[in-house]
Structure formats: structure tokens, C-alpha cells
Amino acid sequence: MTERVTATEETLELIEKLKKRHGPLMFHQSGGCCDGSSPMCYPDGDLRIGESDVYLGEIGGSPFYMSRDQYEYWKHTQLIIDVVDGRGGMFSLEGPEGKRFFTRSRVFSDEERKELQL
């Protein structure tokens, strides 16, 4: 089955480290403003999810969301959450680790779009 969001091995390792420190986590793809367009990591439940958010799947056992407006631009792509060196968003849990989550993407194939009913 085609996943809308996936994560690199390094990302999964960082998620496990953060879970040990903070407990269950959640992610939301930021649409800009203070923290740019980064995937933001929070303790599960710290960010209020509403009707305007779309659930994309899980990475490392943690739910991943995006605003519906932003989803309309990204729905034809698979999000690949990676980790790079540097300070990320000031509100995201990975900041003190000297790492930041980073979104890469690829366009779904025709077969994948058909499976996802896009």
C-alpha cells in the first residue's frame, strides 16, 4: 500500500530518542510563518488538530497531519521526512538535539495515484 508520508532510518532513530524523553509524539507539517515549512514535532496532544487538518499517516508510530489548504498543493506527492544538521523550528522538540526534521517529496506514480484515488 502506498503511504502518503514516510521517514528515513535516521528520522526513525531520532523519533525513538524523542519518545524516550517526551513520551508519545505527533507531527504537523508547518505551512510557513515563524518556523518556515518544516515538519513540526510535538508531544502528542500538544497541538490541537481540527477539521481543517488532514491525517496523512504515521512515522515511527506517531501521527502526521497537514492543513487541508496545504494538502491540496501536496496531495500528489509522497512526503519523506528526513533529518539534517542544524536548528529547526523553535517550537519543535528536536531543536535541542542539533538536528531538524526536513521534508523531501516525490511525485506519486500513475499507479500510486490510482491506488490513492487522486
C-alpha positions in Angstrom: 0.0 0.0 0.0 1.3 3.5 -0.9 2.0 5.7 2.1 1.4 9.5 1.9 4.2 10.1 4.5 7.4 8.0 5.2 10.5 8.6 7.2 14.2 7.8 6.7 16.0 5.5 9.1 17.8 8.4 10.7 14.4 10.1 11.3 13.0 7.0 12.9 16.0 6.8 15.2 15.5 10.4 16.3 11.8 9.8 16.8 12.6 7.0 19.2 15.1 9.1 21.1 12.5 11.9 21.4 9.8 9.4 22.5 12.0 8.2 25.4 12.4 11.8 26.6 8.9 13.2 25.9 6.5 10.2 25.6 4.2 9.8 22.6 4.7 12.3 19.8 2.7 13.9 16.9 3.8 15.8 13.8 2.3 18.6 11.8 3.7 19.9 8.5 4.1 23.6 9.1 2.9 25.9 6.3 5.3 28.7 7.0 5.3 31.7 9.4 7.8 31.6 12.2 9.2 28.1 11.6 9.1 28.0 7.8 7.8 24.9 6.1 9.2 22.3 8.4 7.6 19.2 9.9 7.0 20.1 13.5 7.2 17.5 16.3 5.2 17.9 19.5 4.2 15.8 22.5 1.1 14.0 21.4 -1.9 16.2 22.0 0.0 19.5 22.4 -1.2 20.8 19.1 -4.9 21.0 18.6 -6.0 19.1 15.5 -9.3 20.2 13.9 -11.5 19.7 10.9 -9.1 21.8 8.8 -6.3 19.2 9.3 -5.7 16.1 7.2 -4.2 12.9 8.7 -1.5 11.6 6.3 -0.4 8.6 8.2 2.2 7.7 10.8 6.0 7.9 11.0 7.7 6.0 13.8 4.3 5.2 15.3 3.4 8.9 15.6 0.5 10.6 13.7 1.4 13.1 11.0 -1.0 15.9 9.9 -1.1 18.8 7.5 -3.6 21.6 7.0 -6.2 20.9 4.4 -5.3 24.0 2.3 -1.6 22.9 2.2 -2.7 19.3 1.4 -4.3 20.5 -1.8 -0.9 21.6 -3.0 0.9 18.5 -1.8 -1.6 15.7 -2.3 0.1 14.4 -5.5 3.4 13.8 -3.6 4.7 11.5 -1.0 6.3 13.3 1.9 9.6 11.8 3.0 10.6 13.1 6.4 14.4 13.3 6.9 16.8 14.7 9.4 19.5 17.3 8.7 22.0 19.0 10.9 21.1 22.4 12.3 18.5 24.1 14.4 14.9 23.6 13.4 11.7 25.2 14.4 11.8 26.9 17.7 8.6 25.0 18.7 9.6 21.6 17.5 11.1 19.0 20.0 14.2 18.1 18.0 15.8 21.6 18.3 18.0 20.9 21.3 19.4 17.8 19.5 21.2 19.9 16.9 19.1 18.3 14.3 16.0 19.3 12.4 13.3 17.4 10.6 13.2 18.2 6.9 10.6 17.4 4.3 11.6 15.9 1.0 9.0 14.8 -1.5 8.4 12.8 -4.7 5.5 12.8 -7.1 3.3 9.7 -7.0 3.5 7.4 -10.0 0.3 6.9 -12.1 -0.2 3.6 -10.4 0.1 5.1 -6.9 -2.3 7.9 -7.8 -4.8 5.4 -8.9 -4.4 3.4 -5.7 -4.8 6.6 -3.7 -7.8 7.7 -5.9 -6.3 11.1 -6.7 
